[in-house]
Protein backbone atom coordinates (compact mmCIF):
# COMPACT_ATOMS: atom_id res chain seq x y z
CA UNK A 1 0.00 0.00 0.00
CA UNK A 2 1.32 3.43 -0.94
CA UNK A 3 1.06 5.99 1.80
CA UNK A 4 0.90 9.67 0.82
CA UNK A 5 2.96 11.81 3.12
CA UNK A 6 1.50 15.17 3.99
CA UNK A 7 3.26 18.26 5.20
CA UNK A 8 1.55 20.96 7.25
CA UNK A 9 2.67 24.52 6.86
CA UNK A 10 1.52 27.26 9.17
CA UNK A 11 1.20 30.62 7.46
CA UNK A 12 0.96 33.74 9.53
CA UNK A 13 -0.47 36.86 7.94
CA UNK A 14 0.12 40.14 9.67
CA UNK A 15 -1.97 43.16 8.90
CA UNK A 16 -1.34 46.70 9.94
CA UNK A 17 -4.36 48.96 9.99
CA UNK A 18 -4.33 52.68 10.49
CA UNK A 19 -7.22 53.71 12.75
CA UNK A 20 -6.03 56.75 14.55
CA UNK A 21 -2.92 54.74 15.31
CA UNK A 22 -1.21 51.48 14.41
CA UNK A 23 -3.12 48.28 15.07
CA UNK A 24 -1.51 44.94 14.19
CA UNK A 25 -3.71 41.86 13.70
CA UNK A 26 -2.40 38.37 13.21
CA UNK A 27 -4.15 35.62 11.28
CA UNK A 28 -2.90 32.04 11.21
CA UNK A 29 -3.74 29.60 8.42
CA UNK A 30 -2.80 25.98 7.96
CA UNK A 31 -1.97 24.57 4.53
CA UNK A 32 -1.51 20.84 3.99
CA UNK A 33 0.55 19.64 1.03
CA UNK A 34 1.10 16.11 -0.23
CA UNK A 35 4.72 15.04 -0.66
CA UNK A 36 4.33 14.80 -4.46
CA UNK A 37 2.99 18.34 -4.61
CA UNK A 38 5.85 19.62 -2.48
CA UNK A 39 8.36 17.93 -4.80
CA UNK A 40 6.68 19.54 -7.83
CA UNK A 41 6.85 22.98 -6.25
CA UNK A 42 10.49 22.50 -5.20
CA UNK A 43 11.46 21.29 -8.68
CA UNK A 44 9.71 24.25 -10.30
CA UNK A 45 11.50 26.72 -8.02
CA UNK A 46 14.87 25.11 -8.78
CA UNK A 47 14.18 25.26 -12.53
CA UNK A 48 13.29 28.94 -12.29
CA UNK A 49 16.48 29.67 -10.33
CA UNK A 50 18.58 27.70 -12.84
CA UNK A 51 16.99 29.51 -15.77
CA UNK A 52 17.70 32.81 -14.06
CA UNK A 53 21.34 31.80 -13.62
CA UNK A 54 21.63 30.93 -17.33
CA UNK A 55 20.09 34.24 -18.36
CA UNK A 56 22.44 36.14 -16.04
CA UNK A 57 25.44 34.23 -17.41
CA UNK A 58 24.30 34.81 -21.00
CA UNK A 59 23.90 38.55 -20.60
CA UNK A 60 26.85 38.99 -18.24
CA UNK A 61 29.54 37.56 -20.50
CA UNK A 62 28.98 37.59 -23.55
CA UNK A 63 30.02 35.70 -23.34
CA UNK A 64 31.46 37.06 -22.18
CA UNK A 65 31.64 35.33 -23.21
CA UNK A 66 29.45 33.61 -23.51
CA UNK A 67 29.44 34.15 -23.49
CA UNK A 68 27.24 36.57 -25.43
CA UNK A 69 27.72 39.27 -27.94
CA UNK A 70 27.85 41.28 -24.78
CA UNK A 71 28.73 44.50 -26.50
CA UNK A 72 25.19 45.11 -27.69
CA UNK A 73 23.92 47.91 -25.46
CA UNK A 74 20.71 48.47 -27.33
CA UNK A 75 21.84 51.87 -28.55
CA UNK A 76 20.16 51.45 -31.90
CA UNK A 77 23.41 50.73 -33.72
CA UNK A 78 25.02 54.13 -33.77
CA UNK A 79 25.89 54.21 -30.08
CA UNK A 80 24.12 56.70 -27.85
CA UNK A 81 26.74 56.45 -25.16
CA UNK A 82 29.93 58.48 -25.57
CA UNK A 83 33.03 57.62 -23.56
CA UNK A 84 35.85 59.81 -22.39
CA UNK A 85 39.49 59.77 -23.41
CA UNK A 86 40.31 56.51 -25.19
CA UNK A 87 43.79 57.64 -26.18
CA UNK A 88 45.34 54.88 -24.05
CA UNK A 89 44.39 52.48 -26.83
CA UNK A 90 46.75 54.24 -29.25
CA UNK A 91 49.69 52.41 -27.67
CA UNK A 92 50.45 49.99 -30.51
CA UNK A 93 52.73 47.85 -28.32
CA UNK A 94 49.68 46.79 -26.30
CA UNK A 95 46.87 47.46 -28.75
CA UNK A 96 47.93 46.48 -32.30
CA UNK A 97 46.37 48.54 -35.06
CA UNK A 98 45.85 48.27 -38.78
CA UNK A 99 45.27 51.02 -41.33
CA UNK A 100 44.72 54.73 -40.81
CA UNK A 101 42.17 57.42 -41.44
CA UNK A 102 39.70 59.75 -39.80
CA UNK A 103 37.58 56.83 -38.59
CA UNK A 104 38.85 54.65 -35.76
CA UNK A 105 37.25 51.36 -34.80
CA UNK A 106 38.28 49.63 -31.57
CA UNK A 107 37.33 46.02 -30.95
CA UNK A 108 37.53 44.41 -27.51
CA UNK A 109 37.76 40.70 -28.13
CA UNK A 110 38.80 37.45 -26.47
CA UNK A 111 40.33 34.82 -28.76
CA UNK A 112 38.33 32.14 -26.92
CA UNK A 113 35.01 33.98 -27.03
CA UNK A 114 32.63 32.12 -29.41
CA UNK A 115 30.86 35.35 -30.35
CA UNK A 116 34.21 36.99 -31.13
CA UNK A 117 34.96 34.03 -33.40
CA UNK A 118 31.62 34.63 -35.11
CA UNK A 119 32.48 38.32 -35.50
CA UNK A 120 35.79 37.39 -37.13
CA UNK A 121 34.01 35.05 -39.55
CA UNK A 122 37.22 33.01 -39.77
CA UNK A 123 36.49 29.59 -38.20
CA UNK A 124 34.82 27.10 -40.55
CA UNK A 125 32.06 26.39 -38.04
CA UNK A 126 30.77 29.99 -38.23
CA UNK A 127 29.19 29.16 -41.60
CA UNK A 128 27.08 26.34 -40.18
CA UNK A 129 23.31 26.79 -40.41
CA UNK A 130 22.69 26.72 -36.66
CA UNK A 131 24.48 30.06 -36.38
CA UNK A 132 22.40 31.79 -39.06
CA UNK A 133 20.55 33.72 -36.36
CA UNK A 134 23.79 35.66 -35.87
CA UNK A 135 24.07 36.60 -39.54
CA UNK A 136 24.57 40.31 -38.81
CA UNK A 137 27.35 39.52 -36.33
CA UNK A 138 29.18 36.92 -38.42
CA UNK A 139 32.16 38.45 -40.21
CA UNK A 140 31.47 41.97 -38.90
CA UNK A 141 34.96 42.36 -37.41
CA UNK A 142 36.43 40.72 -40.49
CA UNK A 143 34.83 43.39 -42.68
CA UNK A 144 36.30 46.11 -40.48
CA UNK A 145 39.71 44.45 -40.81
CA UNK A 146 39.31 44.40 -44.60
CA UNK A 147 38.50 48.13 -44.66
CA UNK A 148 41.56 48.82 -42.50
CA UNK A 149 43.72 46.75 -44.87
CA UNK A 150 42.51 49.01 -47.68
CA UNK A 151 43.53 52.10 -45.68
CA UNK A 152 39.94 53.30 -45.26
CA UNK A 153 40.01 53.38 -41.45
CA UNK A 154 42.11 52.57 -38.40
CA UNK A 155 41.29 49.33 -36.63
CA UNK A 156 42.58 48.74 -33.08
CA UNK A 157 42.39 45.32 -31.44
CA UNK A 158 42.22 44.96 -27.65
CA UNK A 159 43.09 41.44 -26.48
CA UNK A 160 40.77 40.56 -23.62
CA UNK A 161 41.55 37.53 -21.47
CA UNK A 162 38.69 36.83 -19.07
CA UNK A 163 37.70 33.34 -20.22
CA UNK A 164 40.55 31.42 -18.64
CA UNK A 165 44.23 30.62 -18.95
CA UNK A 166 44.07 29.88 -22.68
CA UNK A 167 42.70 33.37 -23.23
CA UNK A 168 45.76 34.71 -21.42
CA UNK A 169 48.10 32.56 -23.50
CA UNK A 170 46.39 33.66 -26.73
CA UNK A 171 46.61 37.32 -25.80
CA UNK A 172 50.31 36.88 -24.99
CA UNK A 173 50.83 35.07 -28.29
CA UNK A 174 49.31 37.98 -30.17
CA UNK A 175 51.66 40.43 -28.47
CA UNK A 176 54.67 38.17 -29.10
CA UNK A 177 53.74 38.12 -32.80
CA UNK A 178 53.20 41.88 -32.69
CA UNK A 179 56.89 42.28 -31.79
CA UNK A 180 57.64 41.02 -35.28
CA UNK A 181 54.83 42.97 -36.97
CA UNK A 182 52.89 39.75 -37.37
CA UNK A 183 49.97 40.42 -35.05
CA UNK A 184 47.22 40.36 -37.65
CA UNK A 185 48.57 37.19 -39.21
CA UNK A 186 48.57 35.58 -35.76
CA UNK A 187 45.12 37.03 -35.02
CA UNK A 188 43.66 35.41 -38.12
CA UNK A 189 45.51 32.12 -37.56
CA UNK A 190 44.28 31.80 -33.96
CA UNK A 191 40.65 32.32 -34.95
CA UNK A 192 40.93 29.97 -37.95
CA UNK A 193 42.22 27.25 -35.62
CA UNK A 194 38.98 27.34 -33.62
CA UNK A 195 37.16 24.10 -34.45
CA UNK A 196 34.12 24.66 -32.23
CA UNK A 197 32.50 27.35 -30.04
CA UNK A 198 34.26 26.10 -26.93
CA UNK A 199 36.66 27.36 -24.27
CA UNK A 200 39.73 25.98 -22.45
CA UNK A 201 39.84 22.69 -24.35
CA UNK A 202 43.60 22.78 -24.87
CA UNK A 203 43.55 24.13 -28.42
CA UNK A 204 45.26 27.35 -27.26
CA UNK A 205 47.88 25.84 -25.01
CA UNK A 206 51.34 27.36 -25.36
CA UNK A 207 52.49 24.32 -27.35
CA UNK A 208 49.60 24.64 -29.80
CA UNK A 209 50.05 28.40 -30.15
CA UNK A 210 53.67 27.75 -31.11
CA UNK A 211 52.46 25.33 -33.78
CA UNK A 212 50.05 27.99 -35.05
CA UNK A 213 52.88 30.56 -35.21
CA UNK A 214 55.02 28.12 -37.16
CA UNK A 215 52.55 28.39 -40.02
CA UNK A 216 52.97 32.18 -40.32
CA UNK A 217 55.26 33.19 -43.15
CA UNK A 218 58.29 35.25 -42.12
CA UNK A 219 57.92 34.87 -38.35
CA UNK A 220 60.99 34.03 -36.28
CA UNK A 221 59.61 30.99 -34.45
CA UNK A 222 62.53 30.73 -32.02
CA UNK A 223 62.04 34.33 -30.92
CA UNK A 224 58.28 33.85 -30.73
CA UNK A 225 58.58 30.67 -28.66
CA UNK A 226 60.99 32.28 -26.21
CA UNK A 227 58.65 35.23 -25.81
CA UNK A 228 55.61 33.04 -25.16
CA UNK A 229 57.28 30.51 -22.89
CA UNK A 230 58.82 33.22 -20.71
CA UNK A 231 55.45 34.95 -20.17
CA UNK A 232 57.08 38.15 -21.35
CA UNK A 233 53.71 39.87 -21.80
CA UNK A 234 51.87 38.44 -18.79
CA UNK A 235 51.83 41.78 -16.99
CA UNK A 236 50.93 43.57 -20.22
CA UNK A 237 47.85 41.36 -20.60
CA UNK A 238 46.76 42.40 -17.09
CA UNK A 239 47.38 46.03 -18.03
CA UNK A 240 45.15 45.61 -21.08
CA UNK A 241 42.35 44.22 -18.90
CA UNK A 242 42.63 47.20 -16.57
CA UNK A 243 42.44 49.63 -19.50
CA UNK A 244 39.36 47.85 -20.84
CA UNK A 245 37.67 48.02 -17.44
CA UNK A 246 38.49 51.72 -17.30
CA UNK A 247 36.64 52.14 -20.58
CA UNK A 248 33.59 50.44 -19.08
CA UNK A 249 33.86 47.32 -21.23
CA UNK A 250 32.07 44.35 -19.66
CA UNK A 251 31.61 41.91 -22.53
CA UNK A 252 33.03 40.73 -25.83
CA UNK A 253 32.94 41.54 -28.62
CA UNK A 254 32.58 45.24 -27.86
CA UNK A 255 33.07 47.87 -30.56
CA UNK A 256 33.75 51.58 -30.46
CA UNK A 257 33.59 53.81 -33.53
CA UNK A 258 35.17 57.22 -33.02
CA UNK A 259 34.69 57.03 -29.26
CA UNK A 260 31.10 55.80 -29.24
CA UNK A 261 30.09 52.26 -28.34
CA UNK A 262 28.30 50.53 -31.18
CA UNK A 263 26.26 47.33 -31.20
CA UNK A 264 28.08 44.19 -32.31
CA UNK A 265 26.52 43.88 -35.76
CA UNK A 266 27.59 44.83 -39.25
CA UNK A 267 24.51 47.02 -39.77
CA UNK A 268 25.42 49.08 -36.70
CA UNK A 269 29.13 49.19 -37.47
CA UNK A 270 28.73 50.19 -41.11
CA UNK A 271 26.20 52.89 -40.18
CA UNK A 272 28.62 54.36 -37.61
CA UNK A 273 31.61 54.10 -39.96
CA UNK A 274 29.75 55.88 -42.75
CA UNK A 275 28.11 58.50 -40.51
C-alpha positions as CSV (number, residue, x, y, z in Angstrom):
1,X,0.0,0.0,0.0
2,X,1.3,3.4,-0.9
3,X,1.1,6.0,1.8
4,X,0.9,9.7,0.8
5,X,3.0,11.8,3.1
6,X,1.5,15.2,4.0
7,X,3.3,18.3,5.2
8,X,1.6,21.0,7.3
9,X,2.7,24.5,6.9
10,X,1.5,27.3,9.2
11,X,1.2,30.6,7.5
12,X,1.0,33.7,9.5
13,X,-0.5,36.9,7.9
14,X,0.1,40.1,9.7
15,X,-2.0,43.2,8.9
16,X,-1.3,46.7,9.9
17,X,-4.4,49.0,10.0
18,X,-4.3,52.7,10.5
19,X,-7.2,53.7,12.7
20,X,-6.0,56.8,14.6
21,X,-2.9,54.7,15.3
22,X,-1.2,51.5,14.4
23,X,-3.1,48.3,15.1
24,X,-1.5,44.9,14.2
25,X,-3.7,41.9,13.7
26,X,-2.4,38.4,13.2
27,X,-4.1,35.6,11.3
28,X,-2.9,32.0,11.2
29,X,-3.7,29.6,8.4
30,X,-2.8,26.0,8.0
31,X,-2.0,24.6,4.5
32,X,-1.5,20.8,4.0
33,X,0.5,19.6,1.0
34,X,1.1,16.1,-0.2
35,X,4.7,15.0,-0.7
36,X,4.3,14.8,-4.5
37,X,3.0,18.3,-4.6
38,X,5.9,19.6,-2.5
39,X,8.4,17.9,-4.8
40,X,6.7,19.5,-7.8
41,X,6.9,23.0,-6.2
42,X,10.5,22.5,-5.2
43,X,11.5,21.3,-8.7
44,X,9.7,24.3,-10.3
45,X,11.5,26.7,-8.0
46,X,14.9,25.1,-8.8
47,X,14.2,25.3,-12.5
48,X,13.3,28.9,-12.3
49,X,16.5,29.7,-10.3
50,X,18.6,27.7,-12.8
51,X,17.0,29.5,-15.8
52,X,17.7,32.8,-14.1
53,X,21.3,31.8,-13.6
54,X,21.6,30.9,-17.3
55,X,20.1,34.2,-18.4
56,X,22.4,36.1,-16.0
57,X,25.4,34.2,-17.4
58,X,24.3,34.8,-21.0
59,X,23.9,38.5,-20.6
60,X,26.8,39.0,-18.2
61,X,29.5,37.6,-20.5
62,X,29.0,37.6,-23.6
63,X,30.0,35.7,-23.3
64,X,31.5,37.1,-22.2
65,X,31.6,35.3,-23.2
66,X,29.5,33.6,-23.5
67,X,29.4,34.1,-23.5
68,X,27.2,36.6,-25.4
69,X,27.7,39.3,-27.9
70,X,27.9,41.3,-24.8
71,X,28.7,44.5,-26.5
72,X,25.2,45.1,-27.7
73,X,23.9,47.9,-25.5
74,X,20.7,48.5,-27.3
75,X,21.8,51.9,-28.6
76,X,20.2,51.4,-31.9
77,X,23.4,50.7,-33.7
78,X,25.0,54.1,-33.8
79,X,25.9,54.2,-30.1
80,X,24.1,56.7,-27.9
81,X,26.7,56.5,-25.2
82,X,29.9,58.5,-25.6
83,X,33.0,57.6,-23.6
84,X,35.9,59.8,-22.4
85,X,39.5,59.8,-23.4
86,X,40.3,56.5,-25.2
87,X,43.8,57.6,-26.2
88,X,45.3,54.9,-24.1
89,X,44.4,52.5,-26.8
90,X,46.7,54.2,-29.2
91,X,49.7,52.4,-27.7
92,X,50.5,50.0,-30.5
93,X,52.7,47.8,-28.3
94,X,49.7,46.8,-26.3
95,X,46.9,47.5,-28.7
96,X,47.9,46.5,-32.3
97,X,46.4,48.5,-35.1
98,X,45.8,48.3,-38.8
99,X,45.3,51.0,-41.3
100,X,44.7,54.7,-40.8
101,X,42.2,57.4,-41.4
102,X,39.7,59.8,-39.8
103,X,37.6,56.8,-38.6
104,X,38.9,54.7,-35.8
105,X,37.2,51.4,-34.8
106,X,38.3,49.6,-31.6
107,X,37.3,46.0,-31.0
108,X,37.5,44.4,-27.5
109,X,37.8,40.7,-28.1
110,X,38.8,37.5,-26.5
111,X,40.3,34.8,-28.8
112,X,38.3,32.1,-26.9
113,X,35.0,34.0,-27.0
114,X,32.6,32.1,-29.4
115,X,30.9,35.3,-30.4
116,X,34.2,37.0,-31.1
117,X,35.0,34.0,-33.4
118,X,31.6,34.6,-35.1
119,X,32.5,38.3,-35.5
120,X,35.8,37.4,-37.1
121,X,34.0,35.1,-39.5
122,X,37.2,33.0,-39.8
123,X,36.5,29.6,-38.2
124,X,34.8,27.1,-40.5
125,X,32.1,26.4,-38.0
126,X,30.8,30.0,-38.2
127,X,29.2,29.2,-41.6
128,X,27.1,26.3,-40.2
129,X,23.3,26.8,-40.4
130,X,22.7,26.7,-36.7
131,X,24.5,30.1,-36.4
132,X,22.4,31.8,-39.1
133,X,20.5,33.7,-36.4
134,X,23.8,35.7,-35.9
135,X,24.1,36.6,-39.5
136,X,24.6,40.3,-38.8
137,X,27.4,39.5,-36.3
138,X,29.2,36.9,-38.4
139,X,32.2,38.5,-40.2
140,X,31.5,42.0,-38.9
141,X,35.0,42.4,-37.4
142,X,36.4,40.7,-40.5
143,X,34.8,43.4,-42.7
144,X,36.3,46.1,-40.5
145,X,39.7,44.4,-40.8
146,X,39.3,44.4,-44.6
147,X,38.5,48.1,-44.7
148,X,41.6,48.8,-42.5
149,X,43.7,46.8,-44.9
150,X,42.5,49.0,-47.7
151,X,43.5,52.1,-45.7
152,X,39.9,53.3,-45.3
153,X,40.0,53.4,-41.4
154,X,42.1,52.6,-38.4
155,X,41.3,49.3,-36.6
156,X,42.6,48.7,-33.1
157,X,42.4,45.3,-31.4
158,X,42.2,45.0,-27.7
159,X,43.1,41.4,-26.5
160,X,40.8,40.6,-23.6
161,X,41.5,37.5,-21.5
162,X,38.7,36.8,-19.1
163,X,37.7,33.3,-20.2
164,X,40.5,31.4,-18.6
165,X,44.2,30.6,-19.0
166,X,44.1,29.9,-22.7
167,X,42.7,33.4,-23.2
168,X,45.8,34.7,-21.4
169,X,48.1,32.6,-23.5
170,X,46.4,33.7,-26.7
171,X,46.6,37.3,-25.8
172,X,50.3,36.9,-25.0
173,X,50.8,35.1,-28.3
174,X,49.3,38.0,-30.2
175,X,51.7,40.4,-28.5
176,X,54.7,38.2,-29.1
177,X,53.7,38.1,-32.8
178,X,53.2,41.9,-32.7
179,X,56.9,42.3,-31.8
180,X,57.6,41.0,-35.3
181,X,54.8,43.0,-37.0
182,X,52.9,39.7,-37.4
183,X,50.0,40.4,-35.0
184,X,47.2,40.4,-37.7
185,X,48.6,37.2,-39.2
186,X,48.6,35.6,-35.8
187,X,45.1,37.0,-35.0
188,X,43.7,35.4,-38.1
189,X,45.5,32.1,-37.6
190,X,44.3,31.8,-34.0
191,X,40.7,32.3,-34.9
192,X,40.9,30.0,-38.0
193,X,42.2,27.3,-35.6
194,X,39.0,27.3,-33.6
195,X,37.2,24.1,-34.4
196,X,34.1,24.7,-32.2
197,X,32.5,27.4,-30.0
198,X,34.3,26.1,-26.9
199,X,36.7,27.4,-24.3
200,X,39.7,26.0,-22.5
201,X,39.8,22.7,-24.4
202,X,43.6,22.8,-24.9
203,X,43.5,24.1,-28.4
204,X,45.3,27.3,-27.3
205,X,47.9,25.8,-25.0
206,X,51.3,27.4,-25.4
207,X,52.5,24.3,-27.4
208,X,49.6,24.6,-29.8
209,X,50.0,28.4,-30.1
210,X,53.7,27.8,-31.1
211,X,52.5,25.3,-33.8
212,X,50.1,28.0,-35.1
213,X,52.9,30.6,-35.2
214,X,55.0,28.1,-37.2
215,X,52.5,28.4,-40.0
216,X,53.0,32.2,-40.3
217,X,55.3,33.2,-43.1
218,X,58.3,35.3,-42.1
219,X,57.9,34.9,-38.3
220,X,61.0,34.0,-36.3
221,X,59.6,31.0,-34.4
222,X,62.5,30.7,-32.0
223,X,62.0,34.3,-30.9
224,X,58.3,33.9,-30.7
225,X,58.6,30.7,-28.7
226,X,61.0,32.3,-26.2
227,X,58.7,35.2,-25.8
228,X,55.6,33.0,-25.2
229,X,57.3,30.5,-22.9
230,X,58.8,33.2,-20.7
231,X,55.4,35.0,-20.2
232,X,57.1,38.2,-21.3
233,X,53.7,39.9,-21.8
234,X,51.9,38.4,-18.8
235,X,51.8,41.8,-17.0
236,X,50.9,43.6,-20.2
237,X,47.8,41.4,-20.6
238,X,46.8,42.4,-17.1
239,X,47.4,46.0,-18.0
240,X,45.2,45.6,-21.1
241,X,42.4,44.2,-18.9
242,X,42.6,47.2,-16.6
243,X,42.4,49.6,-19.5
244,X,39.4,47.9,-20.8
245,X,37.7,48.0,-17.4
246,X,38.5,51.7,-17.3
247,X,36.6,52.1,-20.6
248,X,33.6,50.4,-19.1
249,X,33.9,47.3,-21.2
250,X,32.1,44.3,-19.7
251,X,31.6,41.9,-22.5
252,X,33.0,40.7,-25.8
253,X,32.9,41.5,-28.6
254,X,32.6,45.2,-27.9
255,X,33.1,47.9,-30.6
256,X,33.7,51.6,-30.5
257,X,33.6,53.8,-33.5
258,X,35.2,57.2,-33.0
259,X,34.7,57.0,-29.3
260,X,31.1,55.8,-29.2
261,X,30.1,52.3,-28.3
262,X,28.3,50.5,-31.2
263,X,26.3,47.3,-31.2
264,X,28.1,44.2,-32.3
265,X,26.5,43.9,-35.8
266,X,27.6,44.8,-39.2
267,X,24.5,47.0,-39.8
268,X,25.4,49.1,-36.7
269,X,29.1,49.2,-37.5
270,X,28.7,50.2,-41.1
271,X,26.2,52.9,-40.2
272,X,28.6,54.4,-37.6
273,X,31.6,54.1,-40.0
274,X,29.8,55.9,-42.8
275,X,28.1,58.5,-40.5
